[in-house]
Amino acid sequence: MDEHKTAADNGLGELEPGTRQRAQLRTRVADIAWTALCVVLALWAVWSAVGVARGATAWAYCAVAWVLLAAALALRTLAVRRRTSL
């Protein structure tokens, strides 16, 4: 409570430079972006797999979607591990 009062007394808002929320902003935006990318790739991969199962000839799109999803998830895991190990 005292920290919040002193920040308010100084005129610092939640996202002003020098606040804890500002320092965490880049990480939060990156988390949101990675999550959105993984969701879109997962939807694309599942949709293309269903299309291939129904007899569509777009198996190359399905393979690309699954490869990109795997790469995005691997990079996301590495980023989280690197961030937590520092």
MIPA-254458 format. One record per residue (C-alpha): z negated, y negated, x negated; residue in one letter; residue number from 1. Coordinates in nm, 4 decimals. Example, Ala and Ser with C-alpha at 12.3 -4.5 7.8 and 13.67 -1.06 7.14 Angstrom:
<r up="-0.7800" north="0.4500" east="-1.2300" type="A" seq="1"/>
<r up="-0.7140" north="0.1060" east="-1.3670" type="S" seq="2"/>
***
This chain:
<r up="0.0000" north="0.0000" east="0.0000" type="M" seq="1"/>
<r up="-0.0873" north="-0.2429" east="-0.2766" type="D" seq="2"/>
<r up="0.2500" north="-0.1891" east="-0.4469" type="E" seq="3"/>
<r up="0.4311" north="-0.2670" east="-0.1228" type="H" seq="4"/>
<r up="0.2249" north="-0.5815" east="-0.0724" type="K" seq="5"/>
<r up="0.2904" north="-0.7077" east="-0.4241" type="T" seq="6"/>
<r up="0.6644" north="-0.6438" east="-0.3881" type="A" seq="7"/>
<r up="0.6623" north="-0.8348" east="-0.0594" type="A" seq="8"/>
<r up="0.4602" north="-1.1148" east="-0.2133" type="D" seq="9"/>
<r up="0.7134" north="-1.1499" east="-0.4953" type="N" seq="10"/>
<r up="0.9978" north="-1.1694" east="-0.2453" type="G" seq="11"/>
<r up="1.1522" north="-0.8441" east="-0.3626" type="L" seq="12"/>
<r up="1.3221" north="-0.6445" east="-0.0922" type="G" seq="13"/>
<r up="1.3650" north="-0.2706" east="-0.1002" type="E" seq="14"/>
<r up="1.6952" north="-0.2762" east="-0.2911" type="L" seq="15"/>
<r up="1.6370" north="-0.5713" east="-0.5200" type="E" seq="16"/>
<r up="1.6847" north="-0.5126" east="-0.8942" type="P" seq="17"/>
<r up="1.3729" north="-0.3744" east="-1.0550" type="G" seq="18"/>
<r up="1.2482" north="-0.1749" east="-0.7571" type="T" seq="19"/>
<r up="1.2093" north="0.2013" east="-0.7413" type="R" seq="20"/>
<r up="1.4531" north="0.2275" east="-0.4506" type="Q" seq="21"/>
<r up="1.7209" north="0.0463" east="-0.6506" type="R" seq="22"/>
<r up="1.6770" north="0.2874" east="-0.9403" type="A" seq="23"/>
<r up="1.7227" north="0.5838" east="-0.7028" type="Q" seq="24"/>
<r up="2.0217" north="0.4338" east="-0.5220" type="L" seq="25"/>
<r up="2.2903" north="0.5730" east="-0.7556" type="R" seq="26"/>
<r up="2.1439" north="0.9220" east="-0.7297" type="T" seq="27"/>
<r up="2.1281" north="0.9057" east="-0.3507" type="R" seq="28"/>
<r up="2.4874" north="0.7829" east="-0.3208" type="V" seq="29"/>
<r up="2.6036" north="1.0579" east="-0.5569" type="A" seq="30"/>
<r up="2.4177" north="1.3189" east="-0.3498" type="D" seq="31"/>
<r up="2.5845" north="1.1952" east="-0.0328" type="I" seq="32"/>
<r up="2.9288" north="1.1964" east="-0.1961" type="A" seq="33"/>
<r up="2.8865" north="1.5488" east="-0.3383" type="W" seq="34"/>
<r up="2.7629" north="1.6770" east="-0.0037" type="T" seq="35"/>
<r up="3.0570" north="1.5229" east="0.1796" type="A" seq="36"/>
<r up="3.3042" north="1.6671" east="-0.0712" type="L" seq="37"/>
<r up="3.1544" north="2.0155" east="-0.0473" type="C" seq="38"/>
<r up="3.1547" north="2.0057" east="0.3334" type="V" seq="39"/>
<r up="3.5185" north="1.8972" east="0.3490" type="V" seq="40"/>
<r up="3.6236" north="2.1619" east="0.0968" type="L" seq="41"/>
<r up="3.4254" north="2.4307" east="0.2797" type="A" seq="42"/>
<r up="3.5863" north="2.3394" east="0.6112" type="L" seq="43"/>
<r up="3.9304" north="2.3442" east="0.4509" type="W" seq="44"/>
<r up="3.8638" north="2.6808" east="0.2845" type="A" seq="45"/>
<r up="3.7375" north="2.8449" east="0.6029" type="V" seq="46"/>
<r up="4.0171" north="2.6968" east="0.8148" type="W" seq="47"/>
<r up="4.2838" north="2.8160" east="0.5720" type="S" seq="48"/>
<r up="4.1216" north="3.1608" east="0.5475" type="A" seq="49"/>
<r up="4.1290" north="3.1896" east="0.9268" type="V" seq="50"/>
<r up="4.4937" north="3.0869" east="0.9188" type="G" seq="51"/>
<r up="4.5741" north="3.3548" east="0.6627" type="V" seq="52"/>
<r up="4.3852" north="3.6125" east="0.8711" type="A" seq="53"/>
<r up="4.5961" north="3.5174" east="1.1738" type="R" seq="54"/>
<r up="4.9122" north="3.5822" east="0.9788" type="G" seq="55"/>
<r up="5.0034" north="3.2394" east="0.8436" type="A" seq="56"/>
<r up="5.1872" north="3.2383" east="0.5134" type="T" seq="57"/>
<r up="4.9774" north="2.9614" east="0.3606" type="A" seq="58"/>
<r up="4.7751" north="3.1881" east="0.1332" type="W" seq="59"/>
<r up="4.8291" north="2.9489" east="-0.1603" type="A" seq="60"/>
<r up="4.6457" north="2.6732" east="0.0274" type="Y" seq="61"/>
<r up="4.3631" north="2.9151" east="0.0958" type="C" seq="62"/>
<r up="4.3341" north="3.0105" east="-0.2708" type="A" seq="63"/>
<r up="4.3396" north="2.6465" east="-0.3823" type="V" seq="64"/>
<r up="4.0732" north="2.5539" east="-0.1272" type="A" seq="65"/>
<r up="3.8384" north="2.8296" east="-0.2433" type="W" seq="66"/>
<r up="3.8935" north="2.7451" east="-0.6114" type="V" seq="67"/>
<r up="3.8243" north="2.3762" east="-0.5505" type="L" seq="68"/>
<r up="3.5139" north="2.4595" east="-0.3482" type="L" seq="69"/>
<r up="3.3832" north="2.6854" east="-0.6231" type="A" seq="70"/>
<r up="3.4501" north="2.4191" east="-0.8864" type="A" seq="71"/>
<r up="3.2798" north="2.1471" east="-0.6800" type="A" seq="72"/>
<r up="2.9743" north="2.3640" east="-0.6178" type="L" seq="73"/>
<r up="2.9517" north="2.4577" east="-0.9866" type="A" seq="74"/>
<r up="2.9725" north="2.0943" east="-1.0947" type="L" seq="75"/>
<r up="2.7166" north="1.9967" east="-0.8309" type="R" seq="76"/>
<r up="2.4770" north="2.2631" east="-0.9599" type="T" seq="77"/>
<r up="2.5238" north="2.1469" east="-1.3187" type="L" seq="78"/>
<r up="2.4643" north="1.7855" east="-1.2191" type="A" seq="79"/>
<r up="2.1408" north="1.8715" east="-1.0398" type="V" seq="80"/>
<r up="2.0191" north="2.0824" east="-1.3318" type="R" seq="81"/>
<r up="2.1001" north="1.8054" east="-1.5793" type="R" seq="82"/>
<r up="1.9273" north="1.5429" east="-1.3666" type="R" seq="83"/>
<r up="1.6109" north="1.7491" east="-1.3225" type="T" seq="84"/>
<r up="1.5918" north="1.8561" east="-1.6876" type="S" seq="85"/>
<r up="1.5872" north="1.4989" east="-1.8195" type="L" seq="86"/>
***
